[in-house]
Amino acid sequence: MKQKQAAQILHALGHEARLELFRVLVKAGPKGMNIGDMRQLLNMPASTLAHHISALVKANIIIQNVQGRETFNIANFNLVEQIADYLFNDCCKGN
């Protein structure tokens, strides 16, 4: 992972509402959660939720899966592992 990509991911997660939204999706697991359930759980206006979802989709932090009339949002667990590896890659190697 390049530093610029890592910075974009961390920037997208750097907003309190987006971080909360992402954590909800992590808890939901690989099936994700539909937008209606997310809105109800987060008690967030639809337009605000859509704005934050859009930012996370753009950063590839969440993946959307359309099933009929429902859109499921799924945490990109692979990307989370990559960012953790990037952050801790040089751990304990000294100067």
C-alpha positions in Angstrom: 0.0 0.0 0.0 1.2 3.5 -0.9 1.3 6.3 1.6 -1.1 8.4 -0.4 -3.7 5.6 -0.4 -3.3 5.0 3.3 -3.7 8.7 4.0 -7.0 8.8 1.9 -8.4 5.8 3.9 -7.4 7.2 7.2 -8.8 10.6 6.2 -12.2 9.1 5.3 -12.3 7.3 8.6 -11.2 10.4 10.4 -14.8 11.7 10.8 -16.7 10.6 13.9 -19.9 9.7 12.0 -18.0 7.7 9.3 -16.0 5.9 11.9 -19.1 4.9 13.8 -20.8 3.8 10.6 -17.8 1.7 9.7 -17.7 0.1 13.1 -21.4 -0.8 12.7 -20.6 -2.6 9.5 -17.7 -4.4 11.1 -20.1 -5.7 13.7 -22.6 -6.7 11.0 -20.0 -9.0 9.5 -19.6 -10.2 5.9 -23.3 -10.0 5.1 -23.3 -6.2 5.8 -26.4 -4.2 6.5 -29.0 -2.5 4.4 -29.2 1.3 4.4 -32.6 1.4 6.2 -31.4 -0.6 9.1 -28.2 1.5 9.3 -30.2 4.7 9.3 -32.5 3.4 12.1 -29.5 2.1 14.2 -27.5 5.3 13.8 -30.5 7.6 14.1 -29.1 9.7 11.2 -31.0 11.6 8.5 -31.0 9.8 5.2 -29.2 12.6 3.4 -26.4 12.7 6.0 -26.1 8.9 6.0 -25.9 8.9 2.1 -23.1 11.6 2.3 -21.0 9.5 4.7 -21.6 6.2 2.8 -20.6 7.9 -0.4 -17.3 9.0 1.2 -16.5 5.5 2.5 -17.5 3.9 -0.9 -15.2 6.4 -2.7 -12.3 5.4 -0.4 -13.2 1.7 -1.0 -13.7 1.2 2.8 -17.1 -0.2 2.3 -18.5 -2.2 -0.6 -22.1 -1.9 -1.8 -24.1 -4.9 -2.9 -27.5 -4.3 -4.5 -30.0 -7.1 -4.0 -33.3 -6.3 -5.6 -34.5 -3.1 -4.0 -32.1 -3.2 -1.1 -28.5 -1.9 -1.0 -26.3 -3.7 1.5 -23.1 -2.0 2.7 -20.3 -4.3 3.7 -17.0 -3.4 5.4 -14.0 -4.0 3.2 -12.2 -6.3 5.6 -9.4 -7.0 3.1 -8.6 -3.3 3.0 -8.7 -3.0 6.8 -6.1 -5.8 7.0 -4.0 -4.0 4.4 -4.1 -0.7 6.3 -3.2 -2.4 9.5 -0.3 -4.2 7.8 0.8 -0.8 6.3 0.7 0.9 9.7 2.6 -1.9 11.6 4.9 -3.1 8.8 8.0 -1.5 10.4 7.0 -2.2 14.0 10.0 -2.8 16.3 12.6 -2.4 13.6 14.2 0.5 15.3 15.9 3.4 13.5 
